């Protein structure tokens, strides 16, 4: 009897804990950027928007894509700078509402994942653009991936 009562008590604690977390969600939908991660977090089985594309040359890399709410609440965009001495700049924009998430420097040999998320909504949506460029016109050597999950 004691075991049954203890188990019932633990189940109730879990149920009430979960319901308080669910009710704490914001009521309006907003798009935000999470912390940047210095390493690849692109994994299989998610919607691949840019699939490990390599880009070399002096021209900037630019790619636009449209997100579907059915594909998840998160967007990860990863850039690896394969150049041995020069920095590139990695910018993400939401073009359908002119939301600019600023450019971030990626040093030589470094990689960076930027994570965007939708809070309180039914999934990420909108048209986004990834733009990677230099400020001095050097030959870039980069790899770019993006996924929605």
C-alpha positions as CSV (number, residue, x, y, z in Angstrom):
1,X,0.0,0.0,0.0
2,X,2.8,2.4,0.8
3,X,4.5,1.8,-2.6
4,X,1.2,2.4,-4.4
5,X,0.6,5.7,-2.5
6,X,4.2,6.8,-3.1
7,X,3.9,6.1,-6.8
8,X,0.6,7.9,-7.1
9,X,2.1,10.9,-5.3
10,X,5.1,11.0,-7.7
11,X,2.8,10.7,-10.8
12,X,0.8,13.7,-9.5
13,X,3.9,15.8,-8.9
14,X,5.1,15.1,-12.5
15,X,1.7,16.0,-14.0
16,X,1.5,19.3,-12.1
17,X,5.1,20.1,-12.9
18,X,4.5,19.5,-16.6
19,X,1.3,21.5,-16.7
20,X,3.0,24.6,-15.1
21,X,5.7,24.5,-17.7
22,X,3.2,24.3,-20.5
23,X,1.1,27.2,-19.2
24,X,4.2,29.4,-18.9
25,X,4.6,29.6,-22.7
26,X,4.2,33.0,-24.2
27,X,0.9,33.8,-25.9
28,X,2.2,35.7,-28.9
29,X,4.5,34.4,-31.7
30,X,7.9,35.9,-32.0
31,X,11.1,35.0,-33.9
32,X,14.3,35.2,-32.0
33,X,17.9,34.1,-32.3
34,X,19.4,31.8,-29.7
35,X,23.0,31.5,-28.7
36,X,25.6,30.9,-31.4
37,X,27.3,27.5,-31.4
38,X,30.8,27.0,-32.5
39,X,30.5,23.7,-34.2
40,X,28.2,21.8,-36.6
41,X,24.7,20.9,-35.3
42,X,23.2,19.9,-38.7
43,X,21.9,16.4,-38.4
44,X,20.0,14.1,-40.7
45,X,16.2,13.6,-40.6
46,X,15.4,17.3,-40.5
47,X,14.3,19.4,-43.4
48,X,17.6,20.4,-45.2
49,X,17.3,23.8,-46.7
50,X,21.0,24.1,-47.6
51,X,22.7,20.8,-47.7
52,X,26.4,21.3,-47.1
53,X,27.1,23.5,-50.1
54,X,30.7,24.5,-50.7
55,X,31.4,28.0,-52.2
56,X,34.7,29.4,-53.4
57,X,35.6,32.6,-55.1
58,X,35.5,36.4,-54.6
59,X,31.7,36.7,-55.0
60,X,29.4,36.6,-51.9
61,X,27.4,33.5,-51.2
62,X,23.6,34.1,-51.1
63,X,20.7,31.7,-50.7
64,X,17.1,32.3,-49.9
65,X,14.5,29.7,-48.8
66,X,11.0,29.6,-47.4
67,X,10.2,27.9,-44.1
68,X,7.0,25.9,-43.4
69,X,5.4,25.9,-40.0
70,X,4.9,22.1,-40.3
71,X,8.6,21.6,-40.3
72,X,9.3,22.8,-36.8
73,X,10.1,25.7,-34.5
74,X,13.8,26.0,-35.0
75,X,16.2,27.0,-37.8
76,X,19.9,26.3,-37.7
77,X,22.3,27.9,-40.2
78,X,25.9,26.7,-40.2
79,X,28.9,28.3,-41.9
80,X,32.5,26.9,-41.9
81,X,35.3,29.2,-43.1
82,X,37.9,27.0,-44.7
83,X,40.2,29.9,-45.5
84,X,43.6,29.7,-43.7
85,X,44.0,33.4,-42.9
86,X,40.9,35.5,-43.8
87,X,37.6,36.3,-42.0
88,X,34.1,36.1,-43.6
89,X,30.9,37.7,-42.4
90,X,27.7,35.6,-42.0
91,X,24.4,37.4,-42.2
92,X,20.8,36.1,-41.9
93,X,17.7,38.1,-42.8
94,X,14.0,37.4,-42.8
95,X,13.2,39.1,-46.1
96,X,9.4,38.9,-46.0
97,X,9.3,41.3,-43.0
98,X,12.7,43.0,-43.3
99,X,14.0,41.5,-40.1
100,X,17.9,41.8,-40.1
101,X,19.7,39.4,-37.7
102,X,23.1,41.3,-38.3
103,X,26.3,39.9,-39.6
104,X,28.7,37.9,-37.4
105,X,32.4,37.4,-38.2
106,X,33.7,33.8,-38.7
107,X,37.5,33.7,-38.5
108,X,39.8,31.6,-40.6
109,X,39.3,27.9,-39.9
110,X,36.3,28.6,-37.6
111,X,32.7,27.5,-37.9
112,X,29.5,28.9,-36.5
113,X,25.9,27.7,-36.1
114,X,23.2,30.4,-35.7
115,X,20.0,29.1,-34.2
116,X,16.6,30.9,-34.7
117,X,13.4,29.9,-33.0
118,X,9.7,30.6,-32.9
119,X,8.2,31.0,-29.4
120,X,4.5,30.5,-28.7
121,X,3.7,29.8,-32.3
122,X,2.9,26.9,-34.6
123,X,6.3,26.6,-36.2
124,X,8.8,28.8,-38.1
125,X,7.6,30.4,-41.3
126,X,8.7,33.2,-43.7
127,X,11.4,33.7,-46.3
128,X,15.0,33.9,-45.1
129,X,18.2,34.8,-46.8
130,X,21.7,33.6,-45.8
131,X,24.5,36.0,-47.0
132,X,28.2,35.3,-46.5
133,X,30.7,37.9,-47.7
134,X,34.1,39.5,-47.2
135,X,35.0,43.1,-46.6
136,X,38.3,43.0,-48.6
137,X,37.3,40.9,-51.7
138,X,39.5,37.9,-50.9
139,X,38.8,34.5,-52.3
140,X,36.4,32.7,-50.0
141,X,36.3,29.0,-49.2
142,X,33.2,28.2,-47.1
143,X,30.7,25.5,-46.5
144,X,27.1,26.3,-45.7
145,X,24.2,24.2,-44.3
146,X,20.8,25.1,-43.0
147,X,18.0,23.0,-41.5
148,X,14.5,23.4,-40.0
149,X,13.5,21.2,-37.2
